[in-house]
Amino acid sequence: MFEEELDFFIKNQDGLVKKYAGKALVIKGNEVCAVHNTPLEAYVQIQRDQQLGKAMIQVCLPGPDAYTVTIN
């Protein structure tokens, strides 16, 4: 789930960070659909505009920590 969106983010991360640093991106396929100040704002908007599970919310930060989770 969201492999295409995550791949898009990783491949374009440097440019996206230059443009949207710290913002919450709504990514659908290979496109940034919306930009919000917080992930919560993005989530609420997705609930109104789209079916949940059809777009990924990604906080736009540099480096692999932006998309990597470590569970101990």
C-alpha positions as CSV (number, residue, x, y, z in Angstrom):
1,M,0.0,0.0,0.0
2,F,1.4,3.4,-1.0
3,E,4.5,2.0,-2.7
4,E,4.1,4.3,-5.7
5,E,3.6,7.3,-3.5
6,L,6.6,6.5,-1.2
7,D,8.8,5.9,-4.2
8,F,7.7,9.2,-5.7
9,F,8.5,11.0,-2.4
10,I,12.0,9.4,-2.1
11,K,13.0,10.1,-5.7
12,N,11.9,13.7,-5.5
13,Q,12.6,14.3,-1.8
14,D,15.4,17.0,-2.3
15,G,13.2,19.1,-4.6
16,L,10.1,18.7,-2.5
17,V,12.0,19.7,0.7
18,K,13.3,22.8,-1.0
19,K,9.7,23.8,-1.9
20,Y,7.7,22.4,1.0
21,A,10.0,21.9,4.0
22,G,8.1,20.9,7.1
23,K,4.7,20.8,5.4
24,A,2.4,17.8,5.3
25,L,2.1,16.6,1.7
26,V,-0.9,14.7,0.3
27,I,0.6,12.4,-2.4
28,K,-1.6,10.4,-4.8
29,G,0.3,8.3,-7.4
30,N,3.2,10.5,-8.7
31,E,1.6,13.8,-7.7
32,V,1.5,16.1,-4.8
33,C,-2.3,16.8,-4.5
34,A,-2.3,19.2,-1.6
35,V,0.0,20.8,0.9
36,H,-1.0,21.4,4.6
37,N,0.7,22.8,7.7
38,T,0.1,19.6,9.7
39,P,-0.6,16.0,9.1
40,L,-3.9,16.4,11.0
41,E,-5.0,19.2,8.6
42,A,-4.1,16.9,5.7
43,Y,-6.0,14.0,7.2
44,V,-9.2,16.0,7.8
45,Q,-9.1,17.4,4.3
46,I,-8.6,13.9,2.8
47,Q,-11.6,12.7,4.8
48,R,-13.7,15.4,3.1
49,D,-12.3,15.2,-0.4
50,Q,-11.2,11.6,-1.1
51,Q,-11.7,8.1,0.1
52,L,-9.3,7.2,2.9
53,G,-6.5,4.9,1.8
54,K,-6.3,6.5,-1.7
55,A,-3.7,9.1,-0.9
56,M,-0.6,9.2,1.4
57,I,0.2,11.9,3.9
58,Q,4.0,12.5,4.1
59,V,5.7,15.1,6.3
60,C,8.2,16.8,4.0
61,L,11.6,16.5,5.8
62,P,15.1,15.7,4.5
63,G,16.9,12.4,4.9
64,P,15.7,8.8,5.3
65,D,14.4,9.5,8.8
66,A,11.5,11.3,7.1
67,Y,10.2,7.9,5.8
68,T,11.8,5.3,8.0
69,V,10.4,3.9,11.2
70,T,12.5,2.0,13.8
71,I,10.6,-0.2,16.2
72,N,12.5,-1.6,19.2
